[in-house]
Amino acid sequence: MERMGGETQRIIDGPYVAVDVETTGIEAGDGHRICEIALLRFLRGNVIDSLVSLVNPLRPISPGASAVNGITDRMVVDAPLFIDLLPGILSFIDNDVLVFHNAPFDLSFLRAESRLAGVDWPGNPVVDTLALARRTGRFRSHALSTLCRELGIGAGFHRAEGDAYATGKLLLHLL
């Protein structure tokens, strides 16, 4: 999403919500599900509120996904279902700008989970830090961890909360 002038300043001044999900696999269309979600509300570059939860995906986490995110079936067995978290998620994001790193991936899962719950995912404005990073032409790699390392943004990676935090901070560097 192209952001210029006053619109950029509105995003920087916030609030905006950085969002990340961890999943059981790489394709929502193949029946993979969300197993962790993090929403961090930023205001002027600082986290002022959060909603972070493991999610019971009602299916096994693939070995490949578990190897990346470290989340196991045992960790999510007693976690809430997405359908039970959805009202709180929708209330939390309100009408705020949503910030993702690779928005199409995360949104495909959020839309699929919402459909399963019988709800349409809302049409909040979306900013994708992956697209913004690519447009700059400054970076050899556009992986979140690489971008953050190059820009001195300290964060944990491959878990929803750490990735949402990194995404929220990365946005400020890219704008």
N, C-alpha and C positions, 0 to 999 in steps of 0.2 A: 504494500500500500504506500503510495507516494504521500509524503507529509512535508509541507513547506511552510515557511513563515509562521503566522499565528497559530496554525494547527500544530506545528512542531512544538511551539512554546506551550500550548495547552497540554500536550502529552507529557512534556518534561515536568510541568508543574503538577500534573496528575489530577486526580488519582488514575492509575491504570493497574490492571491485574495481570501479572505474569502467571502463565499456566503451563504446567507440564504433566504428562501422564506417562506411567510405565505400563507396559502391556505384556500379555502372555505370548505374543508373537508379533510379526510385522504387518499383517494384513487384517484390518477389521472385516473386510469382505470374505475372508476365510473363516470367520467365526471367532477370531481372537478377541480378547476382551481387555479392559482396563484392570490392572491389579494394584495401582497406586495413583493418586491424584494430589497435586499441590496447586493451590491458588494463593498467590502472595499479592496483597494490595500495597502498591508503592505510592508514596507522596513525596515529591521533591527528592527522589532517589533513595528514600528510606522505606523499609517495610513497616507498615503500620497495622496490618491485620493479616491473618492467614487462615486457611482451611487446608489441612493436610491429613490424608488418610490412606491407609492400605484399603484395598477393595477386594472382596471375595469375588473372583471372576466366574465362579461356578463351572470352571474347567481347569485342567492342568496347565501350569505354566511350562512353556516349551523349554527344553534344556538350553537352547541358544539364548532365549530371553533371560532366563535365570542366570546364565553365565555373565551377561552384560550388566543386569541391574541388581543381582544378588538377592532377589526376592524369590522365596521358595513357596511351594504349596502349603507347607506347614505354617508359614508366617501369615497367610491370608485366610486360613480355614475359618477363623472366628471373626474376621473383619466384616464390616457392614457391606451389604450389597449396594451396587451403584444406584439402583432404583430408590433405595432408602436415603442415600446421600444427595440425590438430585434436587430435592426442594431446597436444601441448604446451599447447594452449589449455585442454583439459579438466584437465590436471594443474595448470596455473597457477591456475584458478579454484577448484579443490577444492570445498569446501562453503561458500565465502564468500558473503556478500551481494553481489549484483551491482547496480550503480547505473548507470542509463541516463538520458539526457534524451530522452524519447519512446520508452519501452521497446517499445511494440508494433512500431514501425518496425524497430529494430535486431534485436529477437527474431525477427521474421518472416524476416529474412535469415539469422540464425544457425541457426534451425530448418531452413530450406530447404537451406542448405549442409550441415548435419549429416545431413539425410535423404539428400542426394546421396551422402554418404560412407558411408551405411548405418548411421548412429549416431543415437540419440535425443539431442537437446539436453537437458542435465540440468535438474532442477527446483529449482535454487538459489533462495533467497529473492530477490525483485526489489524494488528501490525505484526509482520514476520521478520524477526531479526536475521534469519538466514537470507532472505531476499535482500534486506538492506545491506548486509555484509557483502553479498555478491555484487551489488551495484557499485560499491565503493572501488572495486578493483584493487584494493590494498592488500588482500590476504591470499596466500597460496592455498590454504585449507580453510574451509568454512565450518568445520566441526566446532560445536559449542566449546568444548574443552580447549581446543587449539586457539580459537579466537580469544577466549578469556585469558589464557596463558600469555598470549602476545600483548594483550592490553592490561595485564596486571590485575585482573579481576579474580580474586580468590574465592573458590567455591568447591563444594563436593560435586561429583558428577555421576550420572547414570542412576540417580534416585530422583524422584519427582521434586522434592523440596530444594535440593541443591541445584538442579537444572533450572527450576523456576527462578530461584534467586539469581543465578548467573544470567539468565535471559533478561530479567528486569534490569540488572546493572548494565548488561551489554547494550541494551536499547539506548541508554543515556550516552554511551561512547559513540554509537553510530549516528545519533541525531546531531 
